[in-house]
């Protein structure tokens, strides 16, 4: 399922190195239509060898794409503003996690054990191709900071979502990289703010996004859907 979002951020007191909960506005959502089956009409008394192929929607994952708007403000503890700046460009990270109270000072790269634990908690099989473990198998991403914590290049498990309906060749320079972080308890799916970049749709559509991300859902379809919280850190 693809979901288009618009995220708005209010940064308080400083314009850098601060994670803030994002206001999430849902503008649309979309999912794959079922394919039309093909048929054959073969002669009696024959043995026909066929190859079957189908693209099936993966109900164990969901995607979020969208745009980011930001106002930097000088506020007091009561939320009263003395000044504000509307930013026309910015960079930073989008953090998506199932915990609404992250210990940001302790955030680091997720390890093999964290991936395995995540799969177990959400009823994924770590040996399958669509597990968290095997989806985030590369370690190819740019360097960045979480607050004051530096995350070095190519140290976290990562992947990248598609551009122009095509898989990207992984490098530290491509857009829409996604990295696995943890605060020691919870997985944090992290992607980067790109500032109006052509995304997963064909370039001829001209649709741009500030971010793209995939997150897993519960692997048992009868279980409740997983809820995710969104944070932004912009500079």
C-alpha positions as CSV (number, residue, x, y, z in Angstrom):
1,X,0.0,0.0,0.0
2,X,1.4,3.4,-0.9
3,X,0.4,6.4,1.2
4,X,1.0,10.0,0.3
5,X,1.6,12.3,3.3
6,X,2.3,15.9,4.0
7,X,4.4,16.5,7.1
8,X,4.5,19.8,8.9
9,X,7.1,20.6,11.5
10,X,7.3,23.3,14.2
11,X,10.9,23.6,15.6
12,X,11.2,25.1,19.0
13,X,14.1,27.2,20.3
14,X,16.8,26.1,17.7
15,X,16.9,25.2,14.1
16,X,19.2,22.2,14.2
17,X,19.8,18.9,16.0
18,X,16.4,18.6,17.4
19,X,13.9,15.8,16.8
20,X,10.3,17.0,16.9
21,X,7.1,15.1,16.4
22,X,5.5,15.7,13.0
23,X,2.0,16.6,12.3
24,X,0.8,14.1,9.7
25,X,-1.8,15.0,7.1
26,X,-3.0,12.2,4.8
27,X,-3.8,13.4,1.3
28,X,-4.4,10.1,-0.5
29,X,-3.6,6.4,-0.5
30,X,-3.3,3.7,-3.2
31,X,-2.8,0.0,-3.5
32,X,-2.1,-2.4,-6.4
33,X,-5.1,-3.7,-8.4
34,X,-5.5,-7.4,-8.9
35,X,-4.1,-8.7,-12.2
36,X,-6.4,-10.1,-14.9
37,X,-5.9,-13.8,-15.3
38,X,-4.8,-15.2,-18.6
39,X,-6.2,-18.4,-20.2
40,X,-5.3,-21.1,-22.6
41,X,-7.3,-23.5,-24.8
42,X,-5.1,-26.5,-25.7
43,X,-5.9,-29.6,-27.8
44,X,-7.2,-32.7,-26.1
45,X,-4.7,-35.4,-25.3
46,X,-1.7,-32.9,-24.9
47,X,0.6,-32.1,-22.1
48,X,1.4,-28.4,-22.0
49,X,4.3,-27.0,-20.1
50,X,3.7,-23.4,-18.9
51,X,5.5,-20.8,-16.7
52,X,3.3,-18.8,-14.4
53,X,4.3,-15.3,-13.2
54,X,2.4,-12.8,-11.0
55,X,3.2,-9.7,-9.1
56,X,1.4,-9.9,-5.8
57,X,1.0,-7.0,-3.4
58,X,3.1,-7.6,-0.2
59,X,0.7,-7.1,2.7
60,X,3.5,-7.3,5.2
61,X,4.9,-3.9,4.2
62,X,3.6,-0.4,3.6
63,X,5.1,2.7,2.2
64,X,5.0,6.4,3.0
65,X,5.9,9.2,0.6
66,X,5.3,12.9,0.8
67,X,6.5,16.4,1.4
68,X,7.8,18.4,4.3
69,X,7.0,22.0,5.3
70,X,8.8,23.8,8.1
71,X,8.7,26.9,10.1
72,X,11.5,27.7,12.5
73,X,10.4,29.7,15.5
74,X,11.6,31.3,18.7
75,X,9.0,30.2,21.3
76,X,8.8,30.1,25.1
77,X,7.5,27.1,27.1
78,X,3.9,28.3,26.7
79,X,4.2,28.1,22.9
80,X,4.1,31.9,22.4
81,X,6.3,33.1,19.5
82,X,8.5,36.1,19.3
83,X,9.7,35.4,15.8
84,X,9.5,32.8,13.0
85,X,11.1,31.9,9.7
86,X,9.5,30.0,6.9
87,X,12.2,27.9,5.3
88,X,12.2,27.5,1.5
89,X,14.8,24.7,1.5
90,X,16.2,22.4,4.2
91,X,17.8,19.0,4.8
92,X,17.5,16.4,7.5
93,X,15.9,13.1,8.4
94,X,12.4,11.6,8.8
95,X,12.2,9.1,11.6
96,X,9.4,6.5,11.6
97,X,9.0,4.3,14.7
98,X,6.4,2.5,16.7
99,X,7.4,4.3,20.0
100,X,6.2,7.9,20.7
101,X,9.0,8.4,23.3
102,X,12.4,7.7,21.8
103,X,15.6,8.0,23.8
104,X,17.4,10.1,21.2
105,X,20.6,10.5,23.1
106,X,21.1,6.7,22.8
107,X,20.4,6.3,19.1
108,X,22.8,4.2,17.1
109,X,22.9,1.8,14.1
110,X,20.7,-1.3,14.5
111,X,22.6,-4.5,14.6
112,X,22.0,-8.1,13.3
113,X,20.3,-8.9,16.7
114,X,18.1,-5.9,16.4
115,X,16.9,-6.9,12.9
116,X,16.2,-10.5,14.1
117,X,14.3,-9.2,17.2
118,X,12.2,-6.8,15.0
119,X,11.3,-9.7,12.7
120,X,10.2,-11.8,15.7
121,X,8.2,-9.1,17.3
122,X,6.2,-8.4,14.1
123,X,5.8,-12.0,13.0
124,X,8.2,-11.9,10.0
125,X,10.5,-14.8,9.2
126,X,14.1,-13.5,9.2
127,X,15.2,-16.0,6.5
128,X,12.6,-14.8,3.9
129,X,13.5,-12.3,1.2
130,X,10.8,-9.8,2.5
131,X,11.9,-9.9,6.1
132,X,13.4,-6.8,7.8
133,X,16.6,-8.8,8.1
134,X,17.0,-9.3,4.3
135,X,15.3,-6.1,3.1
136,X,17.9,-4.0,5.0
137,X,21.0,-6.1,4.1
138,X,23.3,-3.5,2.6
139,X,25.5,-1.1,4.5
140,X,25.6,1.7,1.9
141,X,24.4,5.2,3.0
142,X,25.7,8.7,3.5
143,X,27.0,10.1,6.8
144,X,24.5,12.1,9.0
145,X,23.9,13.2,12.5
146,X,21.1,12.3,14.9
147,X,21.0,15.3,17.2
148,X,24.6,15.5,18.3
149,X,25.4,11.9,17.5
150,X,27.4,11.3,14.3
151,X,26.4,8.3,12.2
152,X,29.4,7.4,9.9
153,X,29.0,6.6,6.3
154,X,28.2,2.9,5.5
155,X,27.9,1.7,9.1
156,X,24.2,1.0,9.4
157,X,22.0,-1.5,7.6
158,X,20.2,0.2,4.8
159,X,18.3,0.0,1.5
160,X,16.9,2.6,-1.0
161,X,13.4,2.9,-2.4
162,X,12.9,3.1,-6.1
163,X,13.1,6.0,-8.5
164,X,11.2,6.2,-11.9
165,X,9.6,2.8,-11.2
166,X,13.1,1.3,-11.2
167,X,15.4,-0.1,-8.4
168,X,18.4,2.2,-7.7
169,X,22.0,1.1,-7.7
170,X,23.1,1.6,-4.1
171,X,25.6,4.3,-3.4
172,X,26.1,7.0,-0.9
173,X,25.0,9.7,-3.4
174,X,21.5,8.4,-4.4
175,X,18.3,9.9,-3.0
176,X,15.7,8.1,-0.9
177,X,18.2,6.1,1.2
178,X,16.7,4.4,4.2
179,X,18.7,3.3,7.3
180,X,17.9,1.2,10.4
181,X,18.6,2.9,13.7
182,X,17.7,1.9,17.3
183,X,17.6,3.5,20.7
184,X,18.3,0.2,22.3
185,X,14.7,-0.8,22.5
186,X,12.8,0.3,19.3
187,X,13.6,0.2,15.6
188,X,13.7,3.6,13.9
189,X,13.2,3.5,10.1
190,X,15.2,6.6,8.9
191,X,15.1,8.3,5.6
192,X,16.5,11.6,4.3
193,X,14.7,14.8,3.3
194,X,15.4,15.3,-0.4
195,X,13.6,18.7,-1.1
196,X,11.4,18.1,-4.2
197,X,13.0,15.1,-5.8
198,X,11.4,13.0,-8.6
199,X,10.3,9.8,-6.8
200,X,9.1,6.3,-7.5
201,X,6.5,7.2,-10.1
202,X,7.6,7.6,-13.8
203,X,9.5,10.8,-14.4
204,X,7.0,11.7,-17.1
205,X,4.5,12.2,-14.2
206,X,6.6,15.0,-12.8
207,X,5.6,14.1,-9.2
208,X,8.2,15.1,-6.6
209,X,8.6,14.1,-3.0
210,X,10.7,15.2,-0.1
211,X,10.9,11.6,1.3
212,X,10.0,8.0,0.6
213,X,10.1,5.2,3.1
214,X,9.0,1.6,3.6
215,X,8.1,0.1,7.0
216,X,6.9,-3.4,7.9
217,X,3.5,-4.4,9.1
218,X,2.5,-7.4,11.2
219,X,3.2,-10.6,9.3
220,X,0.0,-12.2,10.5
221,X,-2.9,-10.7,8.5
222,X,-5.5,-11.2,11.2
223,X,-3.5,-9.2,13.8
224,X,-4.1,-5.4,14.2
225,X,-2.2,-3.1,11.9
226,X,1.0,-1.6,13.3
227,X,0.9,2.1,14.2
228,X,3.9,4.3,13.5
229,X,4.9,7.7,14.8
230,X,6.7,10.3,12.7
231,X,9.5,12.6,13.8
232,X,11.5,15.2,11.9
233,X,14.9,16.6,12.4
234,X,15.7,19.5,10.0
235,X,18.5,22.0,9.4
